[in-house]
Amino acid sequence: MIRNIEGKDIPVILNWYNWYIKNSSATFETEELTLDEFKQRVSFITEKYPWIILEEEDKPVGYAYYSDFNSRQAYACTVDLAIYLDPNACHHGYGKTLMKEMIDIARKYGYKNIVSLVTAGNIASEKLHERFGFIKKATFEEIGYKHNQWLAVSYYYLQLKNQ
């Protein structure tokens, strides 16, 4: 089941996000977030954009949200997509379910473009985006430093067709 985020979800998904901060390069954040910081982030984003939770057997297994690609008004038709899964629930198709739903939401809200930043070498995320028609538009080599290594980021882009 897919539903909007609720307050009860925040501690659960914060634990996942902090796991990604500590153990992966999926996010370039390097310091774990507190519950208050994460609550503020959720509140700020959901004032303007949808944030959804995917549940399996009444338990969250993933989430996705949109945020500003760029805060300048001319970019209002373009959103930045983020998808995160419970680190123990990967490779079950949950990313595909969330991606499909977020593309449907973008169409419903009238967005024209979806952009997603993917750390180079994150094969699962790269394949997920490509499966849904995203095109890799740019890669910035050695743009971030985390876990004692320089990392590249690729911009994946999907232009939604009028339907």
PAKOL-896073 format. One record per residue (C-alpha): residue in one letter; x, y, z; chain. Coordinates in Angstrom, 3 decimals, padded with zeros to 6 digits. Example, Ala and Ser with C-alpha at 12.3 -4.5 7.8 and 13.67 -1.06 7.14 Angstrom:
REM residues 2
NODE  residu        px        py        pz  chaine
NODE       a   012.300  -004.500   007.800       A
NODE       s   013.670  -001.060   007.140       A
//
This chain:
REM residues 163
NODE  residu        px        py        pz  chaine
NODE       m   000.000   000.000   000.000       A
NODE       i   001.165   003.507  -000.791       A
NODE       r   000.123   006.400   001.413       A
NODE       n   001.265   009.855   002.471       A
NODE       i   003.867   010.108   005.198       A
NODE       e   002.593   010.298   008.775       A
NODE       g   004.305   011.368   011.973       A
NODE       k   004.680   007.760   013.120       A
NODE       d   006.867   007.052   010.057       A
NODE       i   009.494   009.670   010.800       A
NODE       p   011.548   007.787   013.442       A
NODE       v   011.506   004.621   011.297       A
NODE       i   012.662   006.238   008.088       A
NODE       l   015.159   008.430   009.934       A
NODE       n   016.862   005.229   011.097       A
NODE       w   017.100   004.090   007.463       A
NODE       y   018.379   007.451   006.290       A
NODE       n   021.006   007.567   009.027       A
NODE       w   022.058   004.055   007.977       A
NODE       y   022.594   005.387   004.419       A
NODE       i   024.580   008.328   005.792       A
NODE       k   026.889   006.001   007.753       A
NODE       n   027.166   003.088   005.353       A
NODE       s   026.685   004.223   001.770       A
NODE       s   027.306   006.929  -000.751       A
NODE       a   023.629   007.145  -001.764       A
NODE       t   023.477   010.429   000.128       A
NODE       f   026.306   012.896   000.400       A
NODE       e   025.329   013.870   003.916       A
NODE       t   028.074   012.863   006.311       A
NODE       e   026.551   013.582   009.716       A
NODE       e   023.577   011.672   011.064       A
NODE       l   020.408   013.690   011.535       A
NODE       t   018.532   014.052   014.810       A
NODE       l   014.848   013.332   015.046       A
NODE       d   014.078   017.058   015.303       A
NODE       e   016.195   017.868   012.240       A
NODE       f   014.481   015.166   010.214       A
NODE       k   011.012   016.235   011.372       A
NODE       q   011.811   019.781   010.231       A
NODE       r   012.985   018.484   006.859       A
NODE       v   009.818   016.449   006.362       A
NODE       s   007.674   019.409   007.378       A
NODE       f   009.502   021.790   005.041       A
NODE       i   009.250   019.440   002.055       A
NODE       t   005.635   018.386   002.604       A
NODE       e   004.478   022.010   002.687       A
NODE       k   005.049   022.005  -001.064       A
NODE       y   005.591   018.443  -002.299       A
NODE       p   004.280   014.912  -001.793       A
NODE       w   006.200   012.458   000.377       A
NODE       i   004.947   008.897   000.159       A
NODE       i   005.470   005.716   002.136       A
NODE       l   005.317   002.210   000.684       A
NODE       e   004.077  -000.414   003.120       A
NODE       e   004.186  -004.186   002.983       A
NODE       e   002.103  -005.999   005.596       A
NODE       d   001.510  -002.711   007.454       A
NODE       k   005.256  -002.065   007.744       A
NODE       p   007.082   000.723   005.878       A
NODE       v   009.578  -000.637   003.356       A
NODE       g   010.411   002.500   001.382       A
NODE       y   009.708   006.152   000.815       A
NODE       a   009.939   008.738  -001.933       A
NODE       y   009.509   012.476  -002.165       A
NODE       y   009.992   015.441  -004.431       A
NODE       s   011.860   018.603  -003.585       A
NODE       d   013.028   021.681  -005.446       A
NODE       f   015.436   021.009  -008.283       A
NODE       n   016.288   024.685  -007.978       A
NODE       s   014.423   027.273  -005.900       A
NODE       r   014.235   029.883  -008.673       A
NODE       q   010.731   030.295  -010.042       A
NODE       a   011.614   029.421  -013.645       A
NODE       y   012.376   025.865  -012.449       A
NODE       a   008.934   025.381  -010.867       A
NODE       c   007.999   022.769  -013.490       A
NODE       t   010.985   020.582  -012.540       A
NODE       v   011.289   018.447  -009.415       A
NODE       d   014.128   016.566  -007.765       A
NODE       l   013.268   012.955  -006.890       A
NODE       a   014.555   010.946  -003.927       A
NODE       i   013.771   007.292  -003.221       A
NODE       y   015.047   005.349  -000.220       A
NODE       l   014.309   001.800   000.875       A
NODE       d   014.648   000.029   004.176       A
NODE       p   018.245  -001.240   003.852       A
NODE       n   016.948  -004.718   004.715       A
NODE       a   014.256  -004.611   002.023       A
NODE       c   016.234  -004.009  -001.151       A
NODE       h   015.838  -006.090  -004.320       A
NODE       h   012.133  -006.808  -003.828       A
NODE       g   010.797  -004.419  -006.481       A
NODE       y   009.918  -001.698  -004.001       A
NODE       g   011.986   000.885  -005.858       A
NODE       k   010.025   000.176  -009.047       A
NODE       t   006.729   000.556  -007.209       A
NODE       l   007.794   003.889  -005.727       A
NODE       m   009.207   005.151  -009.030       A
NODE       k   006.014   004.348  -010.920       A
NODE       e   003.910   006.094  -008.288       A
NODE       m   006.132   009.176  -008.243       A
NODE       i   005.987   009.498  -012.032       A
NODE       d   002.196   009.229  -011.866       A
NODE       i   002.146   011.909  -009.150       A
NODE       a   004.362   014.201  -011.243       A
NODE       r   001.927   013.934  -014.136       A
NODE       k  -001.037   014.551  -011.843       A
NODE       y   000.600   017.679  -010.396       A
NODE       g   001.558   018.935  -013.856       A
NODE       y   005.344   018.750  -013.536       A
NODE       k   007.229   018.614  -016.811       A
NODE       n   010.630   017.316  -015.694       A
NODE       i   012.017   014.996  -013.037       A
NODE       v   015.700   015.121  -012.147       A
NODE       s   017.474   012.659  -009.918       A
NODE       l   021.056   012.779  -008.667       A
NODE       v   022.625   009.323  -008.538       A
NODE       t   026.042   008.539  -007.151       A
NODE       a   028.052   006.971  -009.969       A
NODE       g   028.442   003.260  -009.398       A
NODE       n   025.078   002.882  -007.651       A
NODE       i   024.092   000.264  -010.233       A
NODE       a   020.665  -000.509  -008.739       A
NODE       s   019.642   003.158  -008.834       A
NODE       e   021.109   003.693  -012.307       A
NODE       k   019.179   000.684  -013.682       A
NODE       l   015.980   001.762  -011.938       A
NODE       h   016.097   005.201  -013.521       A
NODE       e   016.960   003.847  -016.957       A
NODE       r   014.125   001.302  -016.748       A
NODE       f   011.663   004.176  -016.390       A
NODE       g   013.091   006.197  -019.272       A
NODE       f   015.414   008.532  -017.411       A
NODE       i   018.429   009.601  -019.442       A
NODE       k   021.836   010.242  -017.909       A
NODE       k   022.468   013.854  -018.892       A
NODE       a   025.682   014.671  -017.047       A
NODE       t   028.260   013.184  -014.737       A
NODE       f   030.385   015.310  -012.466       A
NODE       e   033.575   013.460  -011.600       A
NODE       e   035.074   013.702  -008.108       A
NODE       i   032.455   016.197  -006.955       A
NODE       g   031.934   014.777  -003.470       A
NODE       y   034.212   013.271  -000.854       A
NODE       k   032.820   010.647   001.515       A
NODE       h   034.162   007.491   003.151       A
NODE       n   037.718   008.491   002.238       A
NODE       q   037.052   008.540  -001.491       A
NODE       w   036.147   010.964  -004.236       A
NODE       l   032.737   010.279  -005.749       A
NODE       a   031.034   011.188  -008.988       A
NODE       v   027.368   012.123  -009.374       A
NODE       s   025.223   011.655  -012.447       A
NODE       y   022.128   013.662  -013.237       A
NODE       y   019.289   011.507  -014.533       A
NODE       y   016.498   013.336  -016.322       A
NODE       l   012.982   012.399  -017.373       A
NODE       q   010.878   014.749  -019.446       A
NODE       l   007.212   013.915  -019.056       A
NODE       k   005.128   013.916  -022.183       A
NODE       n   001.688   015.511  -022.166       A
NODE       q  -000.926   012.818  -021.829       A
//
